[in-house]
Amino acid sequence: MAAWAKFADGVEVEESIFRILAKAAPSGTLDVFASDQHNSYLKLAAAFFKHTGVEKRATDEDVAEICRRFARGLQGNATAALFNSLAFRSPGFRELLGEDVLLIGRLEDTNTVSVDGGRGQLAQLSITPEECADEVDAFKTLVKLNPNHKDSWKKNLEWIEDVFEKCCRVGKPLFNETLLFQLPGESKSDMAKKLPDALVRIAEDFSPYGHFYKTQVPVLWTSDNGDVVRVSSPDVIRECAVEMDSVVDRPMLLLSAAVDFEQYSAQYGIVADIVTGPMCGRAYFKEAFVAPETKDWDSLEESFKRIALPRIAQIKGLATIVSKPWWHKFTWMAEEAKAMINLDAKPENTGVKGDYGY
């Protein structure tokens, strides 16, 4: 199949991949709701059961139930949504999510292979692109990295390069996520202080292996055992994002990296004009599991809608008005490709409509 677009590093985007993205986001805004956090969902489900007085151990079936309810509760309020195979392979999942939402399938296993006493973590597949190509519109991977552990760095590079090639062969886009992980015995704040330098180094090596690069940015603060520690200034966050943008030939999506929504919304505002969109999960919805109104599965779904949907609208509104279109890193597009998107799309005010006398 012919190439319809090209990145600065020479990587071509075939017609099938371009068509998938153009159909989902013809005006350029690509916001992703992330709901693939398996181990985190097990912990959140355990908190939900404790909160509701249910004596039960959280299981994979509970994770699938949460994902199915969140897919339905999302009510199409995102351009794309990310789920793992427990969810997207469950009966009728596409109907719950909605046919118009770009469905991204998580490929990697929730558990990495720990090496050298935990100083390195090797990504492994839970499902291959070939196995689920007919079930999802796009793929996602996550690689957890320690820049100072050369062996795991090299093996993870080889792994993501291989996965990217497979995704291209089946003609669907790959969202490539990296994460600096917390070393054994390291505090959150000590890890966070390494982010400004580490993120640029990671981006240089790993960003080429995908159609989108999902990254974190330095944090404003951490909370170690309840103690808030100031880490980076807004200037440091923006400088890091600008430097990443200068070395990354892919559109960047901002992940939440387990921060609360108040911090994520600030981070996104600081770099909104540099990135293409959000790829956020827990920051949108984690409070729903222990909200006072949450008493059972049905009320959990209602709490999700009450808490998450306004947050999603807030970030999506910022992305629509300020962030760059998903095609902004292309150095060339075929005329057929340009005809499928709205290159002249104007930002829209997506907030509450009304005359407040301003």
C-alpha positions in Angstrom: 0.0 0.0 0.0 1.3 3.5 -0.9 2.6 6.0 1.6 0.3 8.9 2.3 2.6 10.8 4.7 6.2 11.0 6.0 7.9 12.0 9.1 11.2 14.0 9.2 13.2 10.8 10.0 12.0 9.2 6.8 9.4 6.8 8.4 6.4 6.6 6.1 2.7 6.3 7.0 0.7 4.1 4.8 -2.8 4.8 3.5 -4.5 2.4 5.8 -3.0 4.0 8.9 -3.7 7.5 7.7 -7.3 6.6 6.9 -7.8 5.3 10.5 -6.6 8.5 12.0 -8.4 10.8 9.6 -11.7 9.0 10.2 -11.4 9.4 14.0 -10.0 12.9 14.1 -10.5 14.8 10.8 -10.2 18.2 12.5 -6.8 17.3 14.2 -7.8 16.9 17.8 -6.7 13.5 19.2 -7.6 13.1 22.9 -7.3 9.6 24.4 -9.0 8.2 27.4 -6.6 5.6 29.0 -8.3 2.7 30.7 -5.8 -0.1 30.5 -4.1 0.0 33.9 -4.5 -3.6 35.0 -2.6 -3.7 38.3 -3.9 -0.2 39.2 -7.4 -1.4 38.6 -6.9 -4.3 40.9 -5.9 -1.9 43.6 -8.8 0.5 42.9 -11.2 -2.4 42.8 -9.9 -3.6 46.2 -10.5 -0.1 47.6 -14.0 -0.1 46.0 -14.9 -3.4 47.7 -13.6 -2.2 51.1 -15.4 1.1 50.7 -18.7 -0.7 49.9 -18.3 -3.3 52.6 -17.8 -6.2 50.2 -15.4 -9.0 51.4 -13.9 -10.0 48.1 -10.5 -10.2 46.5 -10.3 -8.2 43.3 -9.9 -10.3 40.1 -9.4 -10.0 36.4 -13.2 -10.3 36.0 -13.6 -7.2 38.2 -11.1 -5.3 36.0 -13.1 -6.3 32.9 -16.4 -5.2 34.6 -14.8 -1.8 35.5 -13.6 -1.3 32.0 -16.9 -2.2 30.4 -18.8 0.2 32.7 -16.3 3.0 32.0 -16.5 2.4 28.3 -20.2 2.8 28.4 -20.0 5.7 30.9 -17.6 7.6 28.6 -20.6 8.2 26.3 -18.3 8.9 23.3 -16.7 11.9 25.0 -13.2 11.2 23.7 -11.8 10.8 20.3 -10.0 7.6 21.2 -9.9 5.2 24.2 -7.3 2.7 25.3 -8.2 -0.7 26.9 -6.5 -4.0 27.5 -7.6 -7.3 26.0 -9.7 -8.2 29.1 -11.9 -5.4 28.0 -11.8 -5.2 24.2 -12.1 -9.0 23.8 -15.2 -9.1 26.1 -18.6 -9.7 24.4 -20.2 -6.6 22.8 -17.4 -4.2 24.0 -17.3 -2.2 20.8 -21.1 -1.4 21.1 -20.5 -0.3 24.7 -17.7 2.1 23.7 -19.3 3.4 20.6 -18.5 2.7 17.0 -17.1 6.2 16.4 -14.5 6.1 19.2 -11.0 5.0 18.0 -10.3 1.8 20.0 -6.6 1.4 21.0 -5.6 -2.1 22.3 -2.8 -2.5 24.8 -0.3 -5.0 23.7 2.2 -5.3 26.6 1.8 -7.5 29.6 1.0 -5.7 32.8 4.0 -7.3 34.4 7.5 -6.7 33.2 10.5 -9.0 33.5 12.6 -7.6 36.4 16.4 -8.0 36.0 19.5 -7.1 38.0 17.6 -6.8 41.3 14.9 -4.6 39.8 17.3 -2.1 38.3 16.0 -3.0 34.8 12.5 -4.0 33.6 12.0 -5.7 30.3 8.7 -5.3 28.4 6.9 -8.3 27.1 3.8 -8.9 25.0 0.4 -10.0 26.4 -1.0 -10.2 22.9 0.5 -9.7 19.5 -0.6 -7.1 16.9 -1.4 -10.0 14.5 -3.7 -11.6 17.1 -6.0 -8.6 17.7 -5.6 -6.6 14.5 -9.3 -7.3 13.6 -10.5 -6.3 17.0 -9.0 -2.8 17.5 -8.2 0.3 15.4 -4.7 0.9 16.8 -2.1 -0.4 19.3 -0.3 0.8 22.4 2.9 -0.3 24.1 4.6 0.8 27.4 8.3 0.4 28.1 9.5 1.2 31.7 13.1 2.5 31.6 16.2 3.1 33.7 18.6 5.2 31.5 21.5 4.0 33.6 20.9 0.3 33.0 22.4 -0.3 29.6 21.4 -4.0 29.1 17.7 -3.4 29.7 17.8 -0.2 27.7 19.2 -2.1 24.7 16.8 -5.0 25.0 13.8 -2.7 25.3 14.9 -0.8 22.2 15.1 -4.1 20.3 11.7 -5.1 21.6 9.8 -1.9 20.7 11.5 -1.8 17.2 10.2 -5.3 16.5 6.7 -4.5 17.8 6.6 -1.3 15.7 7.5 -3.3 12.5 4.7 -5.7 13.2 2.1 -3.0 13.7 3.2 -1.4 10.4 2.8 -4.8 8.7 -0.8 -5.1 9.8 -1.5 -1.5 8.8 -2.5 0.1 12.1 -1.0 2.9 14.1 1.1 2.4 17.3 1.1 4.7 20.3 4.5 4.2 21.9 4.7 5.0 25.7 7.8 5.3 27.8 8.0 5.7 31.6 10.9 6.4 33.9 10.4 4.0 36.7 11.1 4.2 40.4 14.2 2.2 41.4 14.2 -0.2 44.4 14.7 1.9 47.6 14.2 5.2 45.7 11.7 7.8 46.9 9.2 9.3 44.6 10.7 12.7 44.9 14.3 11.4 44.2 13.0 9.7 41.1 11.0 12.8 40.0 14.1 15.0 40.3 15.7 12.9 37.5 12.8 13.4 35.1 14.0 16.6 33.3 17.2 15.0 32.0 16.0 11.4 31.7 12.9 12.2 29.7 14.9 13.9 26.9 17.4 11.0 26.8 14.6 8.5 26.6 12.7 10.4 23.9 15.8 10.6 21.7 16.2 6.8 21.6 12.6 5.5 21.9 10.3 8.0 20.2 11.1 6.8 16.6 9.4 3.4 17.2 5.7 4.4 16.8 3.4 6.8 15.1 2.7 8.7 18.3 5.0 9.2 21.3 3.2 9.1 24.7 5.4 10.7 27.4 5.3 12.1 30.9 6.7 15.6 31.8 8.5 16.6 35.0 6.2 17.0 38.0 5.4 20.1 40.0 5.3 18.0 43.3 5.2 14.5 44.7 3.6 13.2 47.8 5.9 10.8 49.8 4.0 9.2 52.7 1.7 12.2 52.8 4.4 14.8 52.7 4.2 17.1 49.7 7.6 17.8 48.1 8.0 20.5 45.5 10.1 19.2 42.7 10.0 21.2 39.4 8.9 24.7 38.4 6.5 25.4 35.5 9.6 26.7 33.6 11.4 23.4 34.0 8.4 21.5 32.8 8.0 23.6 29.7 11.8 23.7 29.0 11.8 19.8 29.1 8.8 19.6 26.8 10.4 22.0 24.3 13.6 20.0 24.3 11.7 16.7 23.8 9.8 18.3 20.9 13.0 19.3 19.3 14.3 15.7 19.3 11.0 13.8 18.7 9.8 13.4 15.1 6.4 12.2 16.3 3.3 14.0 17.7 3.5 13.7 21.5 0.7 12.8 23.8 0.8 13.7 27.5 0.3 10.9 30.1 -0.7 11.5 33.7 1.9 9.1 35.3 -0.4 8.6 38.3 -0.5 12.3 39.3 -3.8 13.7 40.6 -6.0 15.7 38.2 -5.1 19.0 39.8 -1.5 18.5 38.8 -2.3 16.9 35.4 -4.5 19.8 34.4 -1.6 22.2 35.3 0.9 20.1 33.4 -1.3 20.0 30.4 -1.8 23.8 30.5 1.9 24.4 30.7 2.7 22.3 27.5 -0.7 22.3 25.7 0.7 24.2 22.6 3.6 21.7 22.3 1.8 18.4 22.5 -1.0 16.9 20.3 -3.3 15.8 23.0 -3.9 14.0 26.3 -3.7 10.2 26.9 -4.9 10.3 30.5 -6.6 7.7 32.8 -6.5 7.6 36.6 -6.3 11.4 37.0 -9.7 11.6 35.4 -11.5 8.9 37.5 -9.7 7.4 40.5 -11.8 9.2 43.1 -14.9 7.5 41.8 -14.0 4.2 43.5 -14.4 5.6 47.0 -16.7 8.6 46.5 -19.5 8.8 49.2 -22.1 8.3 46.5 -20.4 5.0 45.3 -22.2 2.1 46.9 -22.3 -0.6 44.2 -21.4 -1.2 40.6 -24.2 1.0 39.2 -23.3 3.9 41.4 -19.6 3.5 40.6 -20.5 4.0 37.0 -22.6 7.1 37.9 -19.7 8.5 40.0 -17.4 7.9 37.0 -19.6 10.0 34.8 -20.0 12.7 37.4 -16.3 13.0 38.2 -14.6 12.0 35.0 -16.6 13.5 32.2 -16.2 17.2 33.2 -12.5 16.7 33.6 -12.3 15.0 30.2 -14.2 18.0 28.7 -11.8 20.5 30.3 -8.7 18.9 28.9 -10.3 18.1 25.6 -11.4 21.8 25.3 -7.8 22.9 25.9 -6.5 20.4 23.4 -9.0 21.5 20.8 -8.2 25.2 21.1 -4.5 25.2 21.9 -2.8 21.8 21.0 -1.4 20.9 17.7 -3.1 18.6 15.1 -2.0 15.0 15.0 -0.5 15.5 11.6 1.8 18.4 12.5 5.0 16.3 12.6 4.5 15.2 9.0 7.0 16.7 6.5 5.0 15.5 3.5 1.4 14.4 2.9 -0.1 13.0 -0.3 -2.9 15.0 -1.9 -5.3 12.1 -1.2 -4.3 12.4 2.5 -4.9 16.1 2.7 -8.4 15.6 1.2 -9.4 13.4 4.2 -8.6 16.0 6.9 -9.6 19.6 7.6 -6.3 21.4 7.3 -8.1 24.7 7.9 -10.0 23.6 11.0 -10.6 26.5 13.4 -10.5 26.1 17.2 -13.9 25.9 18.9 -14.8 27.1 22.4 -15.9 23.8 23.8 -16.8 25.2 27.3 -20.2 26.0 28.8 -22.1 28.2 26.4 -23.8 31.3 27.9 -23.8 35.1 28.2 -22.2 36.0 31.5 -21.9 39.7 30.9 -18.2 39.8 30.0 
